[in-house]
Amino acid sequence: MKLLTTINILLISLCCFLPARVGRAPEKKITDANELTDLKGVLYAGNLKNWNDRHVDSLLLDIYYPTGATDDKKYPLVMFYHAGGFVGGNRFNVMTICDKFADEGFIAVAIDYRLGYKKVKGHDCQSDSLTFNNAIYRAVQDGNAAIRFLVSRADSLRIDTNWIFVAGSSAGGEIAYTQAYWSDSVVKQYFPESYALLGSIDSSGNRLTNSFKVKGVCSMWGAMAHADALIDSNYRAIPSIIFKGQEDGGFPDSAGHFGHCKNMPYVYAGIAVYDMLQKQNAASVFHYLPMADHPAYDNGFCVQQASCFFHSLMLGSASSGKFLRYNSSCP
């Protein structure tokens, strides 16, 4: 009996000094993820000139994180551009919208972009169309500079660069449309005067060279010039969700001049853009509100529907359709 006990003790002692089993995975070190907090007033571009040749020292952006977001994950990005007819507004105007997109699981970003053109107060039909085109051009330059900045810091900001979406209301909706489709080759062909005066749309505001691809657009009562040429297989057909009111005084129901002024650019909006995307078999959703003005739907409804659409694109399950009044397009 004493002999057996002695052998057992020896065996137990030897086990304590045996090497670990070959192929055994080491234990993972448990670390606590840090919660992400919103960032406000971040410098993304500077050393610029405004429409009236005044120096712009800096352009700022705000970053809104989903509630409970942590630094061990990455999140899709929604850029939301404010309204204001290219003469007014700022990033603070869309705080609530960005908060709502963050609640839906996106990193939402609002930016200040350069404003101004030769506008005759209250009379767009007497305003200068070239300086209006330049205002859109500068805004797209600034939007591109902002996304380059964000992509360059995607790891620290926890942005999933595979899923970048652009959105906006009114003038912001036009920025979203045009940013998604414009390239230097496009603007050289369709906006040669702006290109000659303002240079590349991809190198203004900062020296960053990070590339990006827009995966979806949300346009709330916005419009797009030259959509008939740009939305095709030679350029792109980008999945989009579109909101429009029947009595919109700023943009046509389908195609026409901005502000219904013949001196202003000819643009495409609403059902016209939706139909073009459908011809290219691009997922697209059109929400139309009868008797509604400019703007049309409330922001909460738009964010909810746009979030559903963007999430469906990420899941590969996006579908198309036209929806009247407040009927939901969410699956």
Phi and psi in degrees as GROMACS dihedral restraints (atoms count N, CA, C in turn):
[ dihedral_restraints ]
;  ai    aj    ak    al  type     phi  dphi    fc
    3     4     5     6     1   -63.6    20    10
    4     5     6     7     1   -34.8    20    10
    6     7     8     9     1   -63.7    20    10
    7     8     9    10     1   -43.1    20    10
    9    10    11    12     1   -62.9    20    10
   10    11    12    13     1   -41.8    20    10
   12    13    14    15     1   -62.1    20    10
   13    14    15    16     1   -41.6    20    10
   15    16    17    18     1   -64.3    20    10
   16    17    18    19     1   -40.5    20    10
   18    19    20    21     1   -63.7    20    10
   19    20    21    22     1   -42.8    20    10
   21    22    23    24     1   -60.4    20    10
   22    23    24    25     1   -42.2    20    10
   24    25    26    27     1   -62.9    20    10
   25    26    27    28     1   -40.9    20    10
   27    28    29    30     1   -64.6    20    10
   28    29    30    31     1   -41.4    20    10
   30    31    32    33     1   -62.9    20    10
   31    32    33    34     1   -43.7    20    10
   33    34    35    36     1   -62.3    20    10
   34    35    36    37     1   -40.4    20    10
   36    37    38    39     1   -65.6    20    10
   37    38    39    40     1   -41.2    20    10
   39    40    41    42     1   -63.6    20    10
   40    41    42    43     1   -37.9    20    10
   42    43    44    45     1   -58.8    20    10
   43    44    45    46     1   -35.2    20    10
   45    46    47    48     1   -67.0    20    10
   46    47    48    49     1   -21.7    20    10
   48    49    50    51     1  -109.6    20    10
   49    50    51    52     1     1.5    20    10
   51    52    53    54     1   -70.0    20    10
   52    53    54    55     1   144.7    20    10
   54    55    56    57     1   -67.7    20    10
   55    56    57    58     1   157.8    20    10
   57    58    59    60     1   -61.7    20    10
   58    59    60    61     1   150.6    20    10
   60    61    62    63     1   -60.7    20    10
   61    62    63    64     1   136.1    20    10
   63    64    65    66     1   -60.7    20    10
   64    65    66    67     1   133.6    20    10
   66    67    68    69     1    87.7    20    10
   67    68    69    70     1    -2.3    20    10
   69    70    71    72     1   -73.4    20    10
   70    71    72    73     1   127.8    20    10
   72    73    74    75     1   -71.6    20    10
   73    74    75    76     1   135.8    20    10
   75    76    77    78     1   -66.9    20    10
   76    77    78    79     1   151.4    20    10
   78    79    80    81     1   -66.1    20    10
   79    80    81    82     1   137.1    20    10
   81    82    83    84     1   -74.8    20    10
   82    83    84    85     1   136.9    20    10
   84    85    86    87     1   -75.5    20    10
   85    86    87    88     1   125.8    20    10
   87    88    89    90     1   -84.3    20    10
   88    89    90    91     1   121.7    20    10
   90    91    92    93     1  -125.4    20    10
   91    92    93    94     1   149.1    20    10
   93    94    95    96     1   -89.8    20    10
   94    95    96    97     1   128.5    20    10
   96    97    98    99     1   -74.2    20    10
   97    98    99   100     1   146.6    20    10
   99   100   101   102     1   -94.1    20    10
  100   101   102   103     1   138.5    20    10
  102   103   104   105     1   -75.6    20    10
  103   104   105   106     1   139.4    20    10
  105   106   107   108     1   -86.7    20    10
  106   107   108   109     1   141.3    20    10
  108   109   110   111     1  -120.4    20    10
  109   110   111   112     1   150.9    20    10
  111   112   113   114     1   -57.0    20    10
  112   113   114   115     1   147.5    20    10
  114   115   116   117     1  -119.1    20    10
  115   116   117   118     1   128.9    20    10
  117   118   119   120     1  -121.7    20    10
  118   119   120   121     1   144.5    20    10
  120   121   122   123     1    66.8    20    10
  121   122   123   124     1    42.0    20    10
  123   124   125   126     1   -86.1    20    10
  124   125   126   127     1   128.5    20    10
  126   127   128   129     1   -75.3    20    10
  127   128   129   130     1   125.6    20    10
  129   130   131   132     1  -123.0    20    10
  130   131   132   133     1   -17.4    20    10
  132   133   134   135     1  -156.2    20    10
  133   134   135   136     1   157.6    20    10
  135   136   137   138     1  -169.0    20    10
  136   137   138   139     1  -175.9    20    10
  138   139   140   141     1    55.6    20    10
  139   140   141   142     1    53.1    20    10
  141   142   143   144     1  -120.0    20    10
  142   143   144   145     1   169.4    20    10
  144   145   146   147     1  -118.0    20    10
  145   146   147   148     1   140.8    20    10
  147   148   149   150     1   -87.7    20    10
  148   149   150   151     1  -178.5    20    10
  150   151   152   153     1   -61.5    20    10
  151   152   153   154     1   -30.8    20    10
  153   154   155   156     1   -99.4    20    10
  154   155   156   157     1    23.8    20    10
  156   157   158   159     1    68.2    20    10
  157   158   159   160     1    18.7    20    10
  159   160   161   162     1   -84.8    20    10
  160   161   162   163     1   144.7    20    10
  162   163   164   165     1   -73.4    20    10
  163   164   165   166     1   136.5    20    10
  165   166   167   168     1  -112.3    20    10
  166   167   168   169     1   108.7    20    10
  168   169   170   171     1   -70.1    20    10
  169   170   171   172     1   -39.3    20    10
  171   172   173   174     1  -156.9    20    10
  172   173   174   175     1   148.6    20    10
  174   175   176   177     1  -119.7    20    10
  175   176   177   178     1   138.5    20    10
  177   178   179   180     1  -119.0    20    10
  178   179   180   181     1   157.1    20    10
  180   181   182   183     1  -137.0    20    10
  181   182   183   184     1   158.7    20    10
  183   184   185   186     1  -119.4    20    10
  184   185   186   187     1   141.2    20    10
  186   187   188   189     1  -118.2    20    10
  187   188   189   190     1   125.8    20    10
  189   190   191   192     1  -113.0    20    10
  190   191   192   193     1   123.0    20    10
  192   193   194   195     1   -98.6    20    10
  193   194   195   196     1   150.6    20    10
  195   196   197   198     1   -59.2    20    10
  196   197   198   199     1   145.8    20    10
  198   199   200   201     1   -59.6    20    10
  199   200   201   202     1   127.5    20    10
  201   202   203   204     1    82.3    20    10
  202   203   204   205     1     5.2    20    10
  204   205   206   207     1   -63.6    20    10
  205   206   207   208     1   140.9    20    10
  207   208   209   210     1  -126.9    20    10
  208   209   210   211     1   160.8    20    10
  210   211   212   213     1   -80.7    20    10
  211   212   213   214     1     7.5    20    10
  213   214   215   216     1   -97.8    20    10
  214   215   216   217     1     6.9    20    10
  216   217   218   219     1  -134.3    20    10
  217   218   219   220     1   164.4    20    10
  219   220   221   222     1  -118.8    20    10
  220   221   222   223     1   154.3    20    10
  222   223   224   225     1  -132.8    20    10
  223   224   225   226     1   148.3    20    10
  225   226   227   228     1   -66.0    20    10
  226   227   228   229     1   155.3    20    10
  228   229   230   231     1  -110.8    20    10
  229   230   231   232     1   133.9    20    10
  231   232   233   234     1  -120.4    20    10
  232   233   234   235     1   118.2    20    10
  234   235   236   237     1   -89.6    20    10
  235   236   237   238     1   125.5    20    10
  237   238   239   240     1  -119.8    20    10
  238   239   240   241     1   122.3    20    10
  240   241   242   243     1  -100.6    20    10
  241   242   243   244     1   131.1    20    10
  243   244   245   246     1   -73.6    20    10
  244   245   246   247     1   161.2    20    10
  246   247   248   249     1   -84.9    20    10
  247   248   249   250     1  -178.5    20    10
  249   250   251   252     1   137.9    20    10
  250   251   252   253     1    10.1    20    10
  252   253   254   255     1    63.1    20    10
  253   254   255   256     1    21.2    20    10
  255   256   257   258     1    66.8    20    10
  256   257   258   259     1    14.6    20    10
  258   259   260   261     1  -128.0    20    10
  259   260   261   262     1    -9.3    20    10
  261   262   263   264     1  -150.0    20    10
  262   263   264   265     1   178.5    20    10
  264   265   266   267     1    92.0    20    10
  265   266   267   268     1   164.8    20    10
  267   268   269   270     1  -158.1    20    10
  268   269   270   271     1   179.8    20    10
  270   271   272   273     1   -65.4    20    10
  271   272   273   274     1   -24.5    20    10
  273   274   275   276     1   -69.6    20    10
  274   275   276   277     1   -21.4    20    10
  276   277   278   279     1   -64.9    20    10
  277   278   279   280     1   -20.5    20    10
  279   280   281   282     1  -115.3    20    10
  280   281   282   283     1    24.0    20    10
  282   283   284   285     1   -57.6    20    10
  283   284   285   286     1   -47.2    20    10
  285   286   287   288     1   -64.6    20    10
  286   287   288   289     1   -42.3    20    10
  288   289   290   291     1   -61.2    20    10
  289   290   291   292     1   -44.8    20    10
  291   292   293   294     1   -64.8    20    10
  292   293   294   295     1   -38.7    20    10
  294   295   296   297     1   -59.0    20    10
  295   296   297   298     1   -41.2    20    10
  297   298   299   300     1   -67.4    20    10
  298   299   300   301     1   -41.0    20    10
  300   301   302   303     1   -63.8    20    10
  301   302   303   304     1   -38.6    20    10
  303   304   305   306     1   -62.4    20    10
  304   305   306   307     1   -39.4    20    10
  306   307   308   309     1   -61.5    20    10
  307   308   309   310     1   -24.4    20    10
  309   310   311   312     1   -90.4    20    10
  310   311   312   313     1     5.4    20    10
  312   313   314   315     1   100.5    20    10
  313   314   315   316     1    10.2    20    10
  315   316   317   318     1  -104.8    20    10
  316   317   318   319     1   150.1    20    10
  318   319   320   321     1   -80.0    20    10
  319   320   321   322     1   117.6    20    10
  321   322   323   324     1  -106.3    20    10
  322   323   324   325     1   137.2    20    10
  324   325   326   327     1  -128.9    20    10
  325   326   327   328     1   131.8    20    10
  327   328   329   330     1  -115.8    20    10
  328   329   330   331     1   139.9    20    10
  330   331   332   333     1  -126.9    20    10
  331   332   333   334     1   156.3    20    10
  333   334   335   336     1   -88.9    20    10
  334   335   336   337     1   133.7    20    10
  336   337   338   339     1  -127.3    20    10
  337   338   339   340     1   161.0    20    10
  339   340   341   342     1   -67.7    20    10
  340   341   342   343     1   141.1    20    10
  342   343   344   345     1  -122.4    20    10
  343   344   345   346     1   160.4    20    10
  345   346   347   348     1   116.5    20    10
  346   347   348   349     1   140.6    20    10
  348   349   350   351     1  -158.6    20    10
  349   350   351   352     1   175.6    20    10
  351   352   353   354     1   -77.9    20    10
  352   353   354   355     1    84.8    20    10
  354   355   356   357     1  -103.7    20    10
  355   356   357   358     1   130.0    20    10
  357   358   359   360     1   -84.0    20    10
  358   359   360   361     1   118.1    20    10
  360   361   362   363     1   -53.9    20    10
  361   362   363   364     1   121.5    20    10
  363   364   365   366     1    76.8    20    10
  364   365   366   367     1     1.2    20    10
  366   367   368   369     1  -139.7    20    10
  367   368   369   370     1    78.6    20    10
  369   370   371   372     1   -61.9    20    10
  370   371   372   373     1   -25.2    20    10
  372   373   374   375     1   -70.0    20    10
  373   374   375   376     1    -7.8    20    10
  375   376   377   378     1  -114.7    20    10
  376   377   378   379     1     5.7    20    10
  378   379   380   381     1   -83.3    20    10
  379   380   381   382     1   169.2    20    10
  381   382   383   384     1   -91.6    20    10
  382   383   384   385     1   117.0    20    10
  384   385   386   387     1   -72.3    20    10
  385   386   387   388     1   -32.3    20    10
  387   388   389   390     1   -65.3    20    10
  388   389   390   391     1   -45.6    20    10
  390   391   392   393     1   -69.2    20    10
  391   392   393   394     1   -24.8    20    10
  393   394   395   396     1   -67.0    20    10
  394   395   396   397     1   -46.6    20    10
  396   397   398   399     1   -58.6    20    10
  397   398   399   400     1   -39.2    20    10
  399   400   401   402     1   -64.5    20    10
  400   401   402   403     1   -33.9    20    10
  402   403   404   405     1   -63.9    20    10
  403   404   405   406     1   -43.9    20    10
  405   406   407   408     1   -62.7    20    10
  406   407   408   409     1   -41.7    20    10
  408   409   410   411     1   -60.7    20    10
  409   410   411   412     1   -47.1    20    10
  411   412   413   414     1   -62.3    20    10
  412   413   414   415     1   -40.3    20    10
  414   415   416   417     1   -62.8    20    10
  415   416   417   418     1   -40.2    20    10
  417   418   419   420     1   -68.4    20    10
  418   419   420   421     1   -40.6    20    10
  420   421   422   423     1   -55.3    20    10
  421   422   423   424     1   -44.2    20    10
  423   424   425   426     1   -69.1    20    10
  424   425   426   427     1   -39.9    20    10
  426   427   428   429     1   -61.5    20    10
  427   428   429   430     1   -42.1    20    10
  429   430   431   432     1   -64.2    20    10
  430   431   432   433     1   -41.5    20    10
  432   433   434   435     1   -61.5    20    10
  433   434   435   436     1   -39.1    20    10
  435   436   437   438     1   -64.8    20    10
  436   437   438   439     1   -45.0    20    10
  438   439   440   441     1   -69.3    20    10
  439   440   441   442     1   -38.3    20    10
  441   442   443   444     1   -57.0    20    10
  442   443   444   445     1   -44.1    20    10
  444   445   446   447     1   -60.6    20    10
  445   446   447   448     1   -47.0    20    10
  447   448   449   450     1   -65.0    20    10
  448   449   450   451     1   -41.1    20    10
  450   451   452   453     1   -65.4    20    10
  451   452   453   454     1   -37.1    20    10
  453   454   455   456     1   -64.5    20    10
  454   455   456   457     1   -22.3    20    10
  456   457   458   459     1  -118.4    20    10
  457   458   459   460     1    26.6    20    10
  459   460   461   462     1   -59.6    20    10
  460   461   462   463     1   -37.7    20    10
  462   463   464   465     1   -65.7    20    10
  463   464   465   466     1   -47.7    20    10
  465   466   467   468     1   -73.0    20    10
  466   467   468   469     1   -30.3    20    10
  468   469   470   471     1   -86.9    20    10
  469   470   471   472     1   -10.0    20    10
  471   472   473   474     1    67.1    20    10
  472   473   474   475     1    42.3    20    10
  474   475   476   477     1   -96.5    20    10
  475   476   477   478     1   131.8    20    10
  477   478   479   480     1   -86.0    20    10
  478   479   480   481     1   101.6    20    10
  480   481   482   483     1   -72.4    20    10
  481   482   483   484     1    -6.2    20    10
  483   484   485   486     1   -73.5    20    10
  484   485   486   487     1   -17.5    20    10
  486   487   488   489     1  -132.3    20    10
  487   488   489   490     1    87.9    20    10
  489   490   491   492     1  -113.9    20    10
  490   491   492   493     1   122.7    20    10
  492   493   494   495     1  -119.1    20    10
  493   494   495   496     1   149.1    20    10
  495   496   497   498     1  -122.4    20    10
  496   497   498   499     1   143.8    20    10
  498   499   500   501     1  -151.9    20    10
  499   500   501   502     1   162.2    20    10
  501   502   503   504     1   177.8    20    10
  502   503   504   505     1   166.3    20    10
  504   505   506   507     1  -116.5    20    10
  505   506   507   508     1   138.9    20    10
  507   508   509   510     1    56.6    20    10
  508   509   510   511     1  -116.6    20    10
  510   511   512   513     1   -57.6    20    10
  511   512   513   514     1   -37.0    20    10
  513   514   515   516     1   -64.6    20    10
  514   515   516   517     1   -34.2    20    10
  516   517   518   519     1   -66.0    20    10
  517   518   519   520     1   -35.0    20    10
  519   520   521   522     1   -69.2    20    10
  520   521   522   523     1   -38.9    20    10
  522   523   524   525     1   -60.7    20    10
  523   524   525   526     1   -45.4    20    10
  525   526   527   528     1   -59.5    20    10
  526   527   528   529     1   -47.8    20    10
  528   529   530   531     1   -56.1    20    10
  529   530   531   532     1   -55.1    20    10
  531   532   533   534     1   -69.1    20    10
  532   533   534   535     1   -38.0    20    10
  534   535   536   537     1   -60.3    20    10
  535   536   537   538     1   -37.6    20    10
  537   538   539   540     1   -66.6    20    10
  538   539   540   541     1   -28.7    20    10
  540   541   542   543     1  -108.6    20    10
  541   542   543   544     1   -22.9    20    10
  543   544   545   546     1   -76.6    20    10
  544   545   546   547     1   145.0    20    10
  546   547   548   549     1  -142.2    20    10
  547   548   549   550     1   172.4    20    10
  549   550   551   552     1   -61.0    20    10
  550   551   552   553     1   -37.3    20    10
  552   553   554   555     1   -65.4    20    10
  553   554   555   556     1   -35.0    20    10
  555   556   557   558     1   -67.7    20    10
  556   557   558   559     1   -49.1    20    10
  558   559   560   561     1   -70.6    20    10
  559   560   561   562     1   -29.1    20    10
  561   562   563   564     1   -62.3    20    10
  562   563   564   565     1   -33.7    20    10
  564   565   566   567     1   -83.0    20    10
  565   566   567   568     1   -42.8    20    10
  567   568   569   570     1  -103.0    20    10
  568   569   570   571     1   -19.5    20    10
  570   571   572   573     1  -134.3    20    10
  571   572   573   574     1    57.4    20    10
  573   574   575   576     1   -62.5    20    10
  574   575   576   577     1   -34.9    20    10
  576   577   578   579     1   -65.5    20    10
  577   578   579   580     1   -43.2    20    10
  579   580   581   582     1   -65.7    20    10
  580   581   582   583     1   -41.4    20    10
  582   583   584   585     1   -63.1    20    10
  583   584   585   586     1   -43.0    20    10
  585   586   587   588     1   -63.7    20    10
  586   587   588   589     1   -36.9    20    10
  588   589   590   591     1   -81.9    20    10
  589   590   591   592     1   -39.6    20    10
  591   592   593   594     1  -111.3    20    10
  592   593   594   595     1    -9.2    20    10
  594   595   596   597     1    81.3    20    10
  595   596   597   598     1  -165.3    20    10
  597   598   599   600     1   -61.2    20    10
  598   599   600   601     1   148.2    20    10
  600   601   602   603     1   -83.1    20    10
  601   602   603   604     1    -5.5    20    10
  603   604   605   606     1  -112.6    20    10
  604   605   606   607     1     9.2    20    10
  606   607   608   609     1  -138.9    20    10
  607   608   609   610     1    20.6    20    10
  609   610   611   612     1   -98.7    20    10
  610   611   612   613     1   141.8    20    10
  612   613   614   615     1    93.5    20    10
  613   614   615   616     1   -35.1    20    10
  615   616   617   618     1  -154.6    20    10
  616   617   618   619     1   170.4    20    10
  618   619   620   621     1   -98.1    20    10
  619   620   621   622     1    12.1    20    10
  621   622   623   624     1   -70.5    20    10
  622   623   624   625     1   147.0    20    10
  624   625   626   627     1  -120.7    20    10
  625   626   627   628     1    13.8    20    10
  627   628   629   630     1   -63.5    20    10
  628   629   630   631     1   133.0    20    10
  630   631   632   633     1   -92.7    20    10
  631   632   633   634     1   163.3    20    10
  633   634   635   636     1  -157.3    20    10
  634   635   636   637     1   162.7    20    10
  636   637   638   639     1  -132.9    20    10
  637   638   639   640     1   127.9    20    10
  639   640   641   642     1   -80.2    20    10
  640   641   642   643     1   126.4    20    10
  642   643   644   645     1   -99.7    20    10
  643   644   645   646     1   -11.9    20    10
  645   646   647   648     1  -169.6    20    10
  646   647   648   649     1   154.5    20    10
  648   649   650   651     1  -127.3    20    10
  649   650   651   652     1   140.1    20    10
  651   652   653   654     1  -121.6    20    10
  652   653   654   655     1   116.0    20    10
  654   655   656   657     1  -116.3    20    10
  655   656   657   658     1   113.9    20    10
  657   658   659   660     1   -96.9    20    10
  658   659   660   661     1   103.8    20    10
  660   661   662   663     1    48.1    20    10
  661   662   663   664     1    46.7    20    10
  663   664   665   666     1  -107.2    20    10
  664   665   666   667     1  -177.1    20    10
  666   667   668   669     1  -148.9    20    10
  667   668   669   670     1   173.3    20    10
  669   670   671   672     1  -147.5    20    10
  670   671   672   673     1   129.6    20    10
  672   673   674   675     1   -81.6    20    10
  673   674   675   676     1   146.4    20    10
  675   676   677   678     1    60.3    20    10
  676   677   678   679     1    25.0    20    10
  678   679   680   681     1   -60.4    20    10
  679   680   681   682     1   -32.7    20    10
  681   682   683   684     1   -63.1    20    10
  682   683   684   685     1   -25.9    20    10
  684   685   686   687     1   -95.6    20    10
  685   686   687   688     1   -33.3    20    10
  687   688   689   690     1   -85.9    20    10
  688   689   690   691     1   -31.7    20    10
  690   691   692   693     1   -86.5    20    10
  691   692   693   694     1    84.1    20    10
  693   694   695   696     1  -161.9    20    10
  694   695   696   697     1   177.7    20    10
  696   697   698   699     1   -66.9    20    10
  697   698   699   700     1   -20.3    20    10
  699   700   701   702     1   -74.3    20    10
  700   701   702   703     1   -26.2    20    10
  702   703   704   705     1  -113.0    20    10
  703   704   705   706     1   -96.3    20    10
  705   706   707   708     1  -153.1    20    10
  706   707   708   709     1   162.2    20    10
  708   709   710   711     1  -134.6    20    10
  709   710   711   712     1    98.6    20    10
  711   712   713   714     1   -96.6    20    10
  712   713   714   715     1   127.7    20    10
  714   715   716   717     1   -49.8    20    10
  715   716   717   718     1   135.4    20    10
  717   718   719   720     1  -143.7    20    10
  718   719   720   721     1   148.8    20    10
  720   721   722   723     1  -118.2    20    10
  721   722   723   724     1   130.1    20    10
  723   724   725   726     1  -125.6    20    10
  724   725   726   727     1   135.8    20    10
  726   727   728   729     1  -121.9    20    10
  727   728   729   730     1   135.9    20    10
  729   730   731   732     1  -151.8    20    10
  730   731   732   733     1   144.6    20    10
  732   733   734   735     1  -105.2    20    10
  733   734   735   736     1   149.4    20    10
  735   736   737   738     1   -66.0    20    10
  736   737   738   739     1   -38.6    20    10
  738   739   740   741     1  -100.5    20    10
  739   740   741   742     1    35.8    20    10
  741   742   743   744     1   -67.5    20    10
  742   743   744   745     1   119.4    20    10
  744   745   746   747     1   -88.2    20    10
  745   746   747   748     1   -10.3    20    10
  747   748   749   750     1   -92.3    20    10
  748   749   750   751     1   -43.7    20    10
  750   751   752   753     1  -122.3    20    10
  751   752   753   754     1   150.9    20    10
  753   754   755   756     1   -70.4    20    10
  754   755   756   757     1   162.7    20    10
  756   757   758   759     1   -64.9    20    10
  757   758   759   760     1   -33.8    20    10
  759   760   761   762     1  -134.3    20    10
  760   761   762   763     1   -60.9    20    10
  762   763   764   765     1  -148.3    20    10
  763   764   765   766     1   142.8    20    10
  765   766   767   768     1   164.3    20    10
  766   767   768   769     1  -176.0    20    10
  768   769   770   771     1   -80.4    20    10
  769   770   771   772     1   143.4    20    10
  771   772   773   774     1   -55.6    20    10
  772   773   774   775     1   131.9    20    10
  774   775   776   777     1    64.4    20    10
  775   776   777   778     1    11.5    20    10
  777   778   779   780     1    60.1    20    10
  778   779   780   781     1    30.4    20    10
  780   781   782   783     1  -110.6    20    10
  781   782   783   784     1   125.3    20    10
  783   784   785   786     1   -67.2    20    10
  784   785   786   787     1   -19.4    20    10
  786   787   788   789     1   -81.0    20    10
  787   788   789   790     1   -12.8    20    10
  789   790   791   792     1   -95.8    20    10
  790   791   792   793     1   163.9    20    10
  792   793   794   795     1   -58.8    20    10
  793   794   795   796     1   149.5    20    10
  795   796   797   798     1   -84.6    20    10
  796   797   798   799     1   126.2    20    10
  798   799   800   801     1  -130.8    20    10
  799   800   801   802     1   165.2    20    10
  801   802   803   804     1  -119.7    20    10
  802   803   804   805     1   140.4    20    10
  804   805   806   807     1  -148.3    20    10
  805   806   807   808     1   170.6    20    10
  807   808   809   810     1    51.4    20    10
  808   809   810   811     1  -124.4    20    10
  810   811   812   813     1   -63.8    20    10
  811   812   813   814     1   -29.6    20    10
  813   814   815   816     1   -63.4    20    10
  814   815   816   817     1   -46.4    20    10
  816   817   818   819     1   -66.2    20    10
  817   818   819   820     1   -41.9    20    10
  819   820   821   822     1   -58.1    20    10
  820   821   822   823     1   -46.5    20    10
  822   823   824   825     1   -63.8    20    10
  823   824   825   826     1   -38.8    20    10
  825   826   827   828     1   -63.2    20    10
  826   827   828   829     1   -41.6    20    10
  828   829   830   831     1   -66.2    20    10
  829   830   831   832     1   -37.9    20    10
  831   832   833   834     1   -63.4    20    10
  832   833   834   835     1   -38.2    20    10
  834   835   836   837     1   -64.0    20    10
  835   836   837   838     1   -26.9    20    10
  837   838   839   840     1   -95.0    20    10
  838   839   840   841     1     7.9    20    10
  840   841   842   843     1    59.5    20    10
  841   842   843   844     1    31.6    20    10
  843   844   845   846     1   -92.6    20    10
  844   845   846   847     1   134.4    20    10
  846   847   848   849     1   -56.4    20    10
  847   848   849   850     1   130.7    20    10
  849   850   851   852     1  -156.1    20    10
  850   851   852   853     1   146.1    20    10
  852   853   854   855     1  -129.4    20    10
  853   854   855   856     1   135.8    20    10
  855   856   857   858     1  -124.3    20    10
  856   857   858   859     1   119.0    20    10
  858   859   860   861     1  -105.2    20    10
  859   860   861   862     1   124.9    20    10
  861   862   863   864     1  -126.4    20    10
  862   863   864   865     1   127.7    20    10
  864   865   866   867     1  -115.3    20    10
  865   866   867   868     1   106.3    20    10
  867   868   869   870     1   -59.0    20    10
  868   869   870   871     1   142.8    20    10
  870   871   872   873     1    67.2    20    10
  871   872   873   874     1     7.2    20    10
  873   874   875   876     1   -89.4    20    10
  874   875   876   877     1   148.5    20    10
  876   877   878   879     1   -94.1    20    10
  877   878   879   880     1  -156.3    20    10
  879   880   881   882     1  -115.8    20    10
  880   881   882   883     1   107.1    20    10
  882   883   884   885     1   -79.7    20    10
  883   884   885   886     1   171.8    20    10
  885   886   887   888     1  -106.4    20    10
  886   887   888   889     1   -86.6    20    10
  888   889   890   891     1   -71.9    20    10
  889   890   891   892     1   160.9    20    10
  891   892   893   894     1   -77.1    20    10
  892   893   894   895     1   154.8    20    10
  894   895   896   897     1   -61.8    20    10
  895   896   897   898     1   -38.5    20    10
  897   898   899   900     1   -59.6    20    10
  898   899   900   901     1   -44.7    20    10
  900   901   902   903     1   -63.0    20    10
  901   902   903   904     1   -45.2    20    10
  903   904   905   906     1   -61.6    20    10
  904   905   906   907     1   -45.2    20    10
  906   907   908   909     1   -63.5    20    10
  907   908   909   910     1   -42.5    20    10
  909   910   911   912     1   -60.8    20    10
  910   911   912   913     1   -47.8    20    10
  912   913   914   915     1   -67.5    20    10
  913   914   915   916     1   -42.1    20    10
  915   916   917   918     1   -64.3    20    10
  916   917   918   919     1   -39.3    20    10
  918   919   920   921     1   -63.5    20    10
  919   920   921   922     1   -43.3    20    10
  921   922   923   924     1   -57.7    20    10
  922   923   924   925     1   -44.9    20    10
  924   925   926   927     1   -64.2    20    10
  925   926   927   928     1   -46.8    20    10
  927   928   929   930     1   -63.5    20    10
  928   929   930   931     1   -42.4    20    10
  930   931   932   933     1   -62.8    20    10
  931   932   933   934     1   -38.3    20    10
  933   934   935   936     1   -65.9    20    10
  934   935   936   937     1   -34.3    20    10
  936   937   938   939     1   -63.8    20    10
  937   938   939   940     1   -40.7    20    10
  939   940   941   942     1   -65.5    20    10
  940   941   942   943     1   -31.7    20    10
  942   943   944   945     1   -87.8    20    10
  943   944   945   946     1    -7.2    20    10
  945   946   947   948     1    73.4    20    10
  946   947   948   949     1    26.0    20    10
  948   949   950   951     1  -124.0    20    10
  949   950   951   952     1    20.6    20    10
  951   952   953   954     1   -68.8    20    10
  952   953   954   955     1   141.7    20    10
  954   955   956   957     1  -128.9    20    10
  955   956   957   958     1   172.8    20    10
  957   958   959   960     1  -113.7    20    10
  958   959   960   961     1   164.0    20    10
  960   961   962   963     1   166.7    20    10
  961   962   963   964     1   160.0    20    10
  963   964   965   966     1  -107.0    20    10
  964   965   966   967     1   136.3    20    10
  966   967   968   969     1  -132.1    20    10
  967   968   969   970     1   130.0    20    10
  969   970   971   972     1   -98.3    20    10
  970   971   972   973     1   144.2    20    10
  972   973   974   975     1    56.0    20    10
  973   974   975   976     1  -133.2    20    10
  975   976   977   978     1  -102.3    20    10
  976   977   978   979     1    28.7    20    10
  978   979   980   981     1   -71.2    20    10
  979   980   981   982     1   132.5    20    10
  981   982   983   984     1   -79.0    20    10
  982   983   984   985     1   142.1    20    10
  984   985   986   987     1   -98.3    20    10
  985   986   987   988     1     0.9    20    10
  987   988   989   990     1   -68.1    20    10
  988   989   990   991     1   140.6    20    10
